[in-house]
Amino acid sequence: MGGKASPPRTAGWYLRKALLAVTLLALLWLLWIFGHVLAWRWVNPAETSFMEEQLERLQDKNPEAELRHQWVEYDRISPNIKRALIASEDAKFLEHDGFDWEAIQIAWEKNQKKGRIVAGGSTISQQLAKNLFLSSKRTPWRKAEEAVITVMLEALLDKRRILEIYLNVIEWGNGVFGIEAAARHYYKAPAARLSVPQAAKLAAMVPNPRYYDTHRSDRKLLRKTAIIQRRMAYADIP
């Protein structure tokens, strides 16, 4: 006599299996992110997703191209650039939990009015999440990924450490990453010696660094530099 026949596999069975597989993959991804962020409480990130992406872009044109990047400790970075970035990118950095809901609402209203994306409302923590783990490509799920990573950064790292990593990994020009490389690239000086005007201009470059690298006298850049310089006096830093 033959064994009992297995019931036929239905569409619902395959759907449950697919959902289980997706859930397991998501959990593995979350654990991978969690492990990296936890380690960065003590260890400095060697590279980021954005660094890898830009190095690949540069090496497509020149196989011997390298990034300019040098880590510098928080205490060896001028307070001027810390104030400038907070004044420019995230005025409520010390107050929020990773998301500035008022800024997000204002950005949404601006984008609705213009009919296109003209403002983002992202905090320093959100920008760091994107730079560390995500690509520059826009996908339907990227904002959700960014939000999850932002929550982990805020939960596992203090504001000082978040700002230190941010200063050391964001892009500041064509192949230029981090404040030490930026200070030397633009001003032939270490990050510790950046003046108020120099810091304000570097902060103004952050939204479009590769363009401003080759358009350093752009009127929009100079206007934004002046605005940031005025706001720096009111920016608190960790």
C-alpha positions as CSV (number, residue, x, y, z in Angstrom):
1,M,0.0,0.0,0.0
2,G,1.3,3.5,-0.9
3,G,1.9,6.2,1.6
4,K,-0.7,8.9,2.2
5,A,-0.6,11.5,-0.6
6,S,0.4,15.0,0.3
7,P,-2.3,17.6,-0.2
8,P,-1.8,19.8,-3.3
9,R,0.1,23.0,-2.8
10,T,-2.1,25.9,-3.3
11,A,-1.4,29.6,-4.2
12,G,-1.9,30.4,-0.6
13,W,0.9,28.0,0.4
14,Y,3.4,29.5,-2.0
15,L,2.4,33.0,-0.8
16,R,3.0,32.1,2.9
17,K,6.4,30.6,1.9
18,A,7.3,33.8,0.0
19,L,6.3,36.0,2.9
20,L,8.3,33.9,5.3
21,A,11.4,34.2,3.0
22,V,11.0,38.0,2.7
23,T,10.6,38.3,6.5
24,L,13.7,36.3,7.2
25,L,15.7,38.4,4.7
26,A,14.4,41.6,6.3
27,L,15.5,40.4,9.7
28,L,18.9,39.4,8.5
29,W,19.3,42.9,6.9
30,L,18.2,44.6,10.1
31,L,20.7,42.5,12.1
32,W,23.5,43.4,9.6
33,I,22.7,47.1,10.0
34,F,22.4,46.8,13.8
35,G,25.8,45.1,14.0
36,H,27.5,47.8,12.0
37,V,26.0,50.7,13.9
38,L,26.7,49.1,17.2
39,A,30.4,48.6,16.3
40,W,30.7,52.2,15.2
41,R,30.3,53.3,18.8
42,W,34.0,52.3,19.1
43,V,35.3,51.7,15.5
44,N,35.3,54.3,12.7
45,P,33.7,53.3,9.4
46,A,36.3,52.5,6.8
47,E,34.0,53.4,3.9
48,T,30.4,54.0,3.0
49,S,28.0,53.0,0.3
50,F,28.3,56.5,-1.3
51,M,32.1,56.2,-1.3
52,E,32.0,52.8,-3.0
53,E,29.5,54.2,-5.6
54,Q,31.6,57.3,-6.4
55,L,34.9,55.3,-6.5
56,E,33.3,53.0,-9.1
57,R,32.2,56.1,-11.1
58,L,35.7,57.6,-11.0
59,Q,37.4,54.3,-11.9
60,D,35.1,53.9,-14.9
61,K,36.9,56.9,-16.4
62,N,40.3,56.3,-14.8
63,P,41.1,52.8,-13.4
64,E,43.8,54.3,-11.1
65,A,41.5,56.9,-9.5
66,E,41.3,57.0,-5.7
67,L,39.2,58.9,-3.2
68,R,40.6,61.6,-1.1
69,H,39.6,60.8,2.5
70,Q,41.2,61.0,5.9
71,W,39.5,60.4,9.2
72,V,40.0,63.1,11.8
73,E,38.9,62.9,15.5
74,Y,36.0,65.1,16.7
75,D,38.3,67.2,18.9
76,R,40.6,68.0,15.9
77,I,37.7,69.5,13.9
78,S,37.1,73.2,14.0
79,P,33.9,74.1,15.9
80,N,33.2,76.5,13.0
81,I,32.4,73.7,10.6
82,K,30.3,71.9,13.2
83,R,28.2,75.1,13.8
84,A,28.0,75.8,10.0
85,L,26.7,72.3,9.2
86,I,24.1,72.4,12.0
87,A,23.0,75.9,10.9
88,S,22.8,74.8,7.3
89,E,21.5,71.3,7.4
90,D,19.8,70.6,10.7
91,A,19.1,73.5,13.1
92,K,17.3,71.2,15.6
93,F,20.0,68.5,15.6
94,L,20.4,68.4,19.3
95,E,16.6,68.4,20.0
96,H,15.1,65.8,17.7
97,D,15.2,62.0,17.7
98,G,16.4,61.8,14.1
99,F,13.4,63.4,12.4
100,D,12.5,67.0,12.2
101,W,8.8,66.7,11.5
102,E,8.3,70.4,11.1
103,A,11.0,70.6,8.4
104,I,9.5,67.6,6.7
105,Q,6.1,69.2,6.6
106,I,7.6,72.5,5.2
107,A,9.6,70.6,2.5
108,W,6.4,68.6,1.5
109,E,4.5,71.8,1.1
110,K,7.2,73.4,-1.0
111,N,7.4,70.3,-3.2
112,Q,3.6,70.3,-3.7
113,K,3.7,74.0,-4.6
114,K,6.5,73.6,-7.2
115,G,5.3,70.2,-8.5
116,R,8.7,68.7,-8.1
117,I,11.3,68.0,-5.4
118,V,12.9,71.2,-4.4
119,A,13.4,70.5,-0.7
120,G,14.1,67.4,1.4
121,G,13.8,68.2,5.1
122,S,16.3,65.5,6.0
123,T,18.2,65.7,9.2
124,I,21.9,65.1,9.7
125,S,21.0,61.6,11.0
126,Q,18.9,60.8,8.0
127,Q,21.6,62.0,5.6
128,L,24.2,59.9,7.4
129,A,21.9,56.8,7.2
130,K,21.7,57.3,3.4
131,N,25.4,57.9,3.0
132,L,26.5,54.9,5.1
133,F,24.2,52.2,3.7
134,L,22.2,53.3,0.7
135,S,22.9,54.5,-2.9
136,S,22.0,57.7,-4.6
137,K,19.4,55.9,-6.7
138,R,15.8,56.7,-5.8
139,T,13.6,53.7,-5.1
140,P,10.1,53.3,-3.7
141,W,11.4,51.8,-0.5
142,R,14.5,53.9,0.1
143,K,12.8,56.4,2.5
144,A,11.6,53.4,4.6
145,E,15.2,52.0,4.7
146,E,16.6,55.4,5.6
147,A,14.0,55.8,8.4
148,V,14.9,52.4,9.9
149,I,18.6,53.1,9.8
150,T,18.1,56.6,11.3
151,V,16.2,55.1,14.3
152,M,19.2,52.7,14.9
153,L,21.7,55.5,14.6
154,E,19.8,57.7,17.2
155,A,19.3,54.7,19.5
156,L,22.8,53.4,19.5
157,L,25.0,56.5,19.1
158,D,25.0,59.9,20.9
159,K,24.7,63.2,19.0
160,R,28.5,63.9,19.2
161,R,29.3,60.5,17.6
162,I,26.7,61.0,14.9
163,L,28.1,64.4,14.0
164,E,31.7,63.1,14.1
165,I,30.9,60.3,11.6
166,Y,28.9,62.6,9.4
167,L,31.7,65.1,9.2
168,N,34.1,62.4,8.3
169,V,32.2,60.6,5.6
170,I,30.0,63.0,3.6
171,E,30.9,64.0,0.0
172,W,32.6,67.4,-0.5
173,G,33.7,67.3,-4.1
174,N,34.7,65.1,-7.0
175,G,36.2,62.2,-5.1
176,V,36.5,64.2,-1.9
177,F,35.0,62.8,1.3
178,G,35.2,64.0,4.9
179,I,36.1,67.3,6.4
180,E,39.8,66.8,6.6
181,A,40.1,66.0,2.8
182,A,37.7,68.9,2.1
183,A,39.7,71.5,4.1
184,R,42.9,70.5,2.4
185,H,41.3,70.3,-1.0
186,Y,39.7,73.8,-0.9
187,Y,41.9,75.7,1.6
188,K,45.2,73.8,1.9
189,A,44.6,73.6,5.7
190,P,43.7,71.0,8.2
191,A,40.1,70.8,9.5
192,A,41.1,72.1,12.9
193,R,42.0,75.5,11.4
194,L,38.9,76.3,9.3
195,S,37.7,79.9,9.8
196,V,34.1,81.0,10.0
197,P,33.8,82.1,6.3
198,Q,35.6,78.9,5.1
199,A,33.3,76.7,7.2
200,A,30.2,78.5,6.0
201,K,31.2,78.0,2.4
202,L,31.9,74.3,2.9
203,A,28.6,73.8,4.6
204,A,26.9,75.6,1.7
205,M,28.5,73.1,-0.7
206,V,27.0,70.0,0.9
207,P,23.8,69.7,-1.2
208,N,25.7,69.6,-4.5
209,P,29.4,69.1,-3.8
210,R,30.6,68.0,-7.2
211,Y,29.0,70.9,-9.0
212,Y,30.3,73.5,-6.5
213,D,33.8,71.9,-6.6
214,T,34.0,73.3,-10.2
215,H,31.8,76.3,-9.6
216,R,33.2,77.9,-6.5
217,S,32.0,81.4,-7.3
218,D,28.5,80.4,-8.1
219,R,26.1,83.2,-7.0
220,K,23.7,80.8,-5.3
221,L,26.6,79.3,-3.3
222,L,27.9,82.7,-2.2
223,R,24.4,83.8,-1.1
224,K,23.9,80.6,0.9
225,T,27.3,81.0,2.4
226,A,26.4,84.5,3.7
227,I,23.1,83.2,5.2
228,I,24.9,80.3,7.0
229,Q,27.5,82.6,8.3
230,R,24.9,84.7,10.0
231,R,23.1,81.7,11.5
232,M,26.3,80.1,12.9
233,A,26.2,82.3,16.0
234,Y,23.0,80.6,17.1
235,A,24.0,77.0,16.3
236,D,24.6,74.8,19.3
237,I,27.0,71.8,18.9
238,P,27.5,68.6,21.0
